[in-house]
Amino acid sequence: MRLVYFGSGVFGLPTLHRLADAHEVLLVVTQPDRPAGRKRRLTPTPIAELAADRGIPTIKPESPNEPAAIADIHGRGAEAFVVIAYAHKLGPDLIGDTFALNLHASLLPKYRGAAPINWAMINGERQTGLSIITLAQTMDAGSILAQRATNIDPMETAGELHDRLAELGPDLVLETLDRYRAGTLRPQRQDDAAATRAPRLSKADGTVSFDRPAEAVRCRVHGLTPWPGCTVMLDDAPLRLLRVEQVDTVAGASESPGVVRDDLTIACNPGAVRLLSVQPPGGKSMTFQAYCNGHDVSPGTKMRPMPAEQ
């Protein structure tokens, strides 16, 4: 099929790879180059870099709904649009009569929004997945064309789940395009009453309170990793938590939440977690035992959420 691909983020890289092998990608539409890194150099999106490597024509409009961009895209004669992690809504003038699909990283209608993977983990979901939907003018509210579920491993982080879901995307997108071409798609309307939200996270979200059950602490730490990260204060020093393990579900009734226990686990309310991997500012990841050895941390020390910036 002749396709136009809309996307910017790394989540769509595996799918664009496969689409370029299996179909004719006429054009990639991505966001403009943005300043990045310490030197703030203009940097193309990951999708733009892949398109350049594959020799696929690319445009980078500030908005795909600009008249010039619409004219360029329509002039390509595409049979279908594929949209993945683009961060722009395609307007009705742009979509027209073209078949357009969007790959979203949740089992819709749950977790509509910019951070579905993070919020599924933070909220303690045991399962998530992918949805392919038609485009709608309400965010992530299009009809469902295909879905695929996967269990969430209690020890994986949001970054690891992101990468795993990204690798599941190509097969589902290719199967959906094949079904569209064969005329066998059966779109299903979403139940708007069952919809939940997954708003964009900010740096201010990047901490955890231990005055919560141990499982909730684990879910939040992993759901915030690697971005925006989960940073706490240990005495007066910030410390980023990278991976934790729930080791107790009932202890802690007589202990203050956040206190470092004799076995170096952290008391929750109730239960306890073991910090498997931590990272001091400007340092490398290490075990919590190694951190304690180097920073004279002893049982009874208190860990608390990172205070909000004033």
Secondary structure, 3 states (H helix, E strand, C coil): CEEEEEECCHHHHHHHHHHHHHCEEEEEECCCCEEECCCCEEECCHHHHHHHHHCCCEECCCCCCCHHHHHHHHCCCCCEEEEECCCCCCCHHHHCCCEEEEEECCCCCCCECCCHHHHHHHCCCCEEEEEEEECCCCCCCCCEEEEEEEECCCCCCHHHHHHHHHHHHHHHHHHHHHHHHHCCCCCECCCHHHCCECCCCCHHHCCCCCCCCHHHHHHHHHHCCCCCCEEEEECCEEEEEEEEEEEECCCCCCCCCCEECCCCCEECCCCEEEEEEEECCCCCCECHHHHHHHHCCCCCCEEEECCCCC
